[in-house]
Amino acid sequence: MEQRAHLYTLAGVCALPRAYLRTGNFPRAPIWRLCRNKGLHPLRRFAAIPAHPQKQYTRCWRLYHFCGFYYPIREVIPIAIYHWNIGIVSRGKGKSAVAAAAYRSGEKLTNEWDGMTHDYTRKGGVVHTEIMLPPHAPPSFSDRSTLWNSVELYEKAGNAQLAREIDAALPIELSREEQIRLVREYCSSQFVSRGMCVDFVIHDTNSGNPHCHIMLTMRPLDERGTWTAKSKKEYDLDENGERIRLPSGRYKTHKIDLTGWNDKDNTLLWRKAWADFTNDFLERNGSPERIDHRSNAERGIDEIPTVHMGVAACQMEKKGIATEKGELNRNIQKANRLIREIRAQIGKLKEWIADLFKAWETAPEQPPQSPNLANLLMKYLSVQREKSRKYSQRWQQQHTADELKTIAAAVNYLSEHGISNLDELDASLSSVSDRAYSIREGMKTAEERMKKLQKLIEYGKNYTEYKPIYDELKKLQNSWTNKRDKYEEAHRAELTLWNAASRYLHANLTDTKTLPISKWKHEYADLKEQRDTDYTKLKATRAEVAELQKIRKCVDIALKAEQPEQTQNHTKRQEQER
């Protein structure tokens, strides 16, 4: 199937073969003829290009000939996004390895530790399940229920860590078979080879977001296939090599990890390995897309990161319902685009000024000071007048009026900012750049705080709303087990939300008895207003940079016109000296 690109045109959106989008190779024939030959309709309208959960979009302008005219057309090219997240399935957080495995695989499994049955056979989107075992693991562990019940029954503690889980986005450029191979080779290299049992599942609901869930055992197996210790305790020793006694009478000890699996450096290594494996598969399949495991800061991209949308917000956005998270992300993306544009324009202007200084320093007859910008603007006006003489008088008048407006705006800008030569223009440009970066930093601080407030408000609402359900469950702790289990099963969704809210609030607040939700909302509204004000300032900065670009254009034309005159004068002086 021929790869196609979406194009924004003056007539709407049309699709053209990507072969026509090569830089500098514009089709000379009218677009309608090319489309007719390919069986395409050039004026077919689309409401919008749907946002893809795994794609960012970069836009590139091209010129196309249509009905005797050249039209600018904006190509929308997708760029792959990296997603890889790791977490722990912990009994202390109310989670179960059997429940997690049942949900991810879409199966019905019974947890022998607490007797609860988890039925997710109606769950859709499960396209592949697989268990990978090290050589010394019992063959019976190839059964999902046997594997995770063995983990549950061996762990006795109420706060035991049962499994490690990784979820990662799969590239849509790969076929299903290649996606399975990618996950399999990654797990074999990073986990199975180190003695972990792996249970991975691939989900795809045909919404353009295929992803995998990888569950890993956290306890090693010996040669007989029996679970062994994750760590051991060792006594702390003093300067004399004696054990240190605590006030309680016990000896001070510390834990030693026997597997090395819990090393914090592993997270970075596994993240990088996923990017390396994915890029290798993309390259082998001839896809130009690549992913990068590094953060924006690590890649030198000084931009405001977006907020994680979550399942509920994504579903609402797909239905056309605007969410607070979606609105925040749209504003962040809009600010990032503006920042990139300003940064690029300032970079071009800085490079242009540096080239002018270099040419000025290496000139055969170096002037005593850099060229006067006002004189160059007048020179530009005279050049444009000379060019317009070959056209009709009416066109000359209109052209002259337009150029006078351009020059007047440029002269006013230079006068208001006290700029008379290239040195002062360079200094002014540095000031504009510093101002833009200062505004950006303020916006970044506001956005980061808004993200945190958004989480506090969301979790605060869930905590307050579902606390009565949790309190009722606590009252049933001493009741009949069957009654308590039925109540917990009936309110599992609400209790899950409450537990998540409780964990977050206790980790980020010193006092959870009174939640100042209204105060958070008021602060969020103030920050939103501040962000909008900063964005307006940033737009004004862009307009200022655009004015400098106009001045650059005029100065370039004037300097080019001066070069032949300077060459002629130099030649005359040489002849006179002879």
Long-range contacts (C-beta under 8 A, 24 or more apart in sequence): 5-75, 5-76, 5-77, 6-46, 6-49, 6-75, 6-76, 7-73, 7-74, 7-75, 7-76, 8-59, 8-73, 8-74, 8-76, 9-42, 9-64, 9-71, 9-73, 10-71, 11-42, 11-43, 11-45, 12-43, 12-44, 12-45, 12-46, 13-44, 13-45, 13-46, 13-49, 14-40, 14-41, 14-42, 14-43, 14-44, 15-40, 15-44, 16-40, 21-62, 21-75, 23-62, 26-62, 26-63, 26-64, 26-65, 27-64, 27-65, 28-65, 29-65, 30-65, 30-66, 30-67, 30-68, 31-64, 31-65, 31-66, 32-66, 32-67, 42-66, 49-76, 51-317, 52-78, 52-208, 53-169, 53-207, 53-208, 53-209, 53-314, 54-80, 54-81, 54-83, 54-169, 54-171, 54-172, 54-208, 54-209, 55-79, 55-80, 55-81, 56-81, 78-289, 79-289, 80-171, 80-173, 80-282, 80-289, 80-290, 80-291, 81-169, 81-291, 82-169, 82-275, 82-291, 82-292, 82-293, 83-167, 83-168, 83-169, 83-211, 84-166, 84-167, 84-168, 84-169, 84-270, 84-271, 84-274, 84-275, 84-293, 85-166, 85-167, 85-168, 86-164, 86-165, 86-166, 86-267, 86-270, 87-164, 87-165, 87-166, 88-161, 88-163, 88-164, 88-165, 89-161, 89-162, 89-163, 89-164, 89-165, 89-215, 90-159, 90-160, 90-161, 90-162, 91-155, 91-157, 91-158, 91-159, 91-160, 91-161, 91-162, 92-158, 92-159, 92-160, 93-499, 93-503, 94-495, 94-496, 94-499, 95-162, 96-152, 96-162, 97-148, 97-151, 97-152, 97-162, 97-163, 97-215, 98-145, 98-148, 98-149, 98-152, 100-163, 100-165, 100-215, 101-144, 101-147, 101-148, 101-199, 101-215, 104-199, 104-201, 104-203, 104-213, 104-215, 105-129, 105-144, 105-199, 105-201, 107-144, 109-144, 109-145, 109-148, 110-145, 110-149, 111-149, 111-152, 112-149, 112-152, 112-153, 113-149, 113-152, 113-153, 116-485, 116-489, 124-205, 125-203, 125-204, 125-205, 126-201, 126-202, 126-203, 127-176, 127-202, 127-203, 127-204, 127-210, 128-176, 128-180, 128-201, 128-202, 129-199, 129-200, 129-201, 129-202, 130-180, 130-184, 130-199, 130-200, 130-201, 131-197, 131-198, 131-199, 132-184, 132-187, 132-188, 132-191, 132-192, 132-197, 132-198, 132-199, 132-200, 133-192, 133-197, 133-198, 134-192, 134-193, 134-195, 134-196, 134-197, 134-221, 136-195, 136-221, 136-222, 136-223, 136-224, 136-225, 137-197, 137-221, 137-225, 138-225, 141-197, 141-225, 144-199, 147-197, 147-199, 147-217, 148-199, 148-215, 150-227, 151-217, 151-219, 151-227, 154-219, 154-227, 155-219, 161-218, 162-218, 163-215, 163-216, 163-217, 163-218, 164-215, 164-216, 164-217, 164-218, 164-261, 165-213, 165-214, 165-215, 165-216, 166-213, 166-214, 166-216, 166-270, 167-211, 167-212, 167-213, 167-214, 168-211, 168-212, 168-214, 168-274, 169-209, 169-210, 169-211, 170-202, 170-204, 170-210, 170-211, 170-212, 171-278, 171-281, 171-282, 171-287, 171-289, 171-291, 172-208, 172-210, 173-282, 173-285, 173-287, 173-289, 174-281, 174-282, 174-285, 174-287, 176-202, 176-204, 178-281, 178-285, 179-210, 179-212, 181-281, 182-277, 182-278, 182-281, 183-212, 183-214, 185-277, 186-273, 186-274, 186-277, 187-214, 189-273, 189-277, 190-270, 190-273, 191-216, 194-259, 194-260, 194-261, 195-220, 195-221, 195-259, 196-261, 197-221, 207-318, 218-261, 218-262, 220-258, 220-259, 228-258, 229-258, 230-257, 230-258, 230-259, 230-262, 231-255, 231-256, 231-257, 231-258, 232-256, 232-258, 302-440, 303-336, 303-339, 303-340, 304-332, 304-335, 304-336, 304-443, 304-444, 304-447, 304-448, 305-332, 306-332, 306-333, 307-332, 307-451, 307-454, 324-454, 325-454, 328-447, 328-450, 328-451, 328-454, 331-531, 331-535, 332-447, 334-535, 335-440, 335-443, 335-447, 335-531, 335-535, 335-538, 338-535, 338-538, 338-539, 338-542, 339-436, 339-440, 339-538, 341-542, 342-436, 342-538, 342-541, 342-542, 342-545, 343-436, 345-542, 345-545, 345-546, 345-549, 346-429, 346-432, 346-433, 346-436, 346-545, 348-549, 349-429, 349-545, 349-548, 349-549, 349-552, 350-426, 350-429, 352-552, 352-556, 353-422, 353-425, 353-426, 353-429, 356-422, 356-559, 357-422, 360-422, 364-570, 365-566, 365-570, 369-421, 370-421, 370-422, 370-423, 371-421, 371-422, 371-555, 371-559, 372-420, 372-421, 373-414, 373-419, 373-420, 373-421, 373-422, 373-425, 373-551, 373-555, 374-411, 374-414, 374-420, 376-554, 376-555, 376-558, 376-559, 377-407, 377-410, 377-411, 377-551, 377-554, 377-555, 377-558, 378-407, 379-558, 379-561, 379-562, 380-407, 380-554, 380-555, 380-557, 380-558, 380-561, 381-407, 383-557, 383-558, 383-561, 384-557, 406-550, 406-554, 407-554, 409-547, 409-550, 410-547, 410-550, 410-551, 410-554, 413-547, 413-548, 413-551, 414-551, 425-548, 425-551, 428-548, 429-548, 432-541, 432-544, 432-545, 432-548, 435-541, 436-538, 436-541, 439-534, 439-537, 439-538, 439-541, 440-538, 442-530, 442-534, 443-531, 443-534, 443-535, 443-538, 446-527, 446-530, 446-531, 446-534, 447-531, 449-523, 449-527, 450-524, 450-527, 450-528, 450-531, 452-508, 453-520, 453-523, 453-524, 453-527, 454-524, 455-504, 456-505, 456-508, 456-509, 456-517, 456-520, 457-517, 457-520, 457-521, 457-524, 459-500, 459-501, 459-504, 459-505, 460-501, 460-505, 460-515, 460-517, 460-520, 461-517, 462-497, 462-498, 462-500, 462-501, 463-498, 463-501, 463-502, 463-505, 463-512, 463-515, 464-515, 464-517, 466-494, 466-495, 466-497, 466-498, 466-501, 467-498, 469-494, 469-495, 469-498, 470-495, 470-498
